[in-house]
Amino acid sequence: FIKRICFKALKPFVKKEKLKRFYSQDYNSLSPVMQQSFIKIVNEHLDDRLNLITAPTLAVVGKNDKDTPLYMAKKIAKGVKNGKLTVINGAGHFAFVDKPYIFNVEVREFLLS
């Protein structure tokens, strides 16, 4: 949140190259065309439509995820009628890569329930 406020405050006064430290690793790895798509995707908010999802839904998030923080996953799990949240300790944005065994166990248990 603070990072975003700082970015918005600096953006009008600082060259784009100097602001790269504010961008995610995912964003920086994209081509310029894909960066424009990425911006549109991450700025699209569908919170008011979460209640339309009625299928059981599992939101899995790494506790150390800096790209999609825990508060966002909590909001999704709460907004979906049959939503469940699983937080994986010691994992980041790619929890399925960081902790594949734990991730697979959680998903398997969810699917079998």
N, C-alpha and C positions, 0 to 999 in steps of 0.2 A: 504494500500500500504506500509506504513512504517512498520506495523506489519510483513508483509511478508518479507521485506528486513531484518529486525532484525532476524527473524526466520532463513532465509537462511544463514545469517552471523554466527549465533550461532550454527547451526545444526552440523557442523563438530567437534565442540569443547565441546559440552554439551551433557550429557546423555539424552536419550529420555524422561525419567521420569520428568526431569527438564523443558522440553519444553511443557508439557501438558497445560500450561496456554495459549499457542498460538493456541491450537486446539479448534475447535468449540464444543459446547455442544452436537450437533448432532453426531459428530465424536466420542467423548468420551463415548457416550452411546452405541456404537456398539461393537460387538464381533470383535476379531482380523481379522477374515476372511472378515467380512463386512467392516472393516476399510480399507482393501486393495481395495475392490470394490469401496468404497467411494472415495478414493484417485484417482483412475482411472477415475471415473465419473467427479469429479470436475476439473480435469486437461484436460479433453476433450474439445477442443474448436472448435465449429462449426460455428463461426461467418461468414465465407465465404459461408455458405450454407443458411443463413437466407433469402436471396433473393429468394430462391426456394419455400418458404412458400407463397402461394397466398391467402389462406383463411383468412378472417378477424380474427385478433388475438388480444386478450386483455392481456396485461401484467399488473398484479396487484402487487404492492410492498408497503410494509410498509415504511414510511419515516424513521423510526428508525431501519430498518433492517441492522444488522451488518454482517450477513452471506452472503447475496446477496445484496450488496449495490446498491443504486439508479443508479449509473452510468452504471451498468450492465443492468438494466431494460431499461434504456434509449437507450442503444446500441441495445438491442433486438427489442424494439418497432420501432426504426428508420430503422433497417435492414430488417424487415418484410414489404412486399409491402403494406399490409392493416393493419399495426400494430397500436395499440392505447395503450397508457400508462396511468394508473391510479395510483396515489400515495395517500395512506391513511395516514393522519396525526395521530400520536399517536399509530401507529401500528409497530410491528417489523417483524421478519421473517415469522411468522404465522399470517398474517393480517386477514385471515378469522376467526381466533380464537380471536385475540385481539379486532377486530372491526367487528363482524359478520353482524350487520345490514347494516353498510356502504358498506361492501364487497358485500353483497347480492344485495343491491340496484344498485351498479355499474355494477355487472355482469348481472343483469336483464335488465338494460337499454341497455347494450351492445348487449345482445342477441335479444332484441326487435327492435333494430335499423337496 
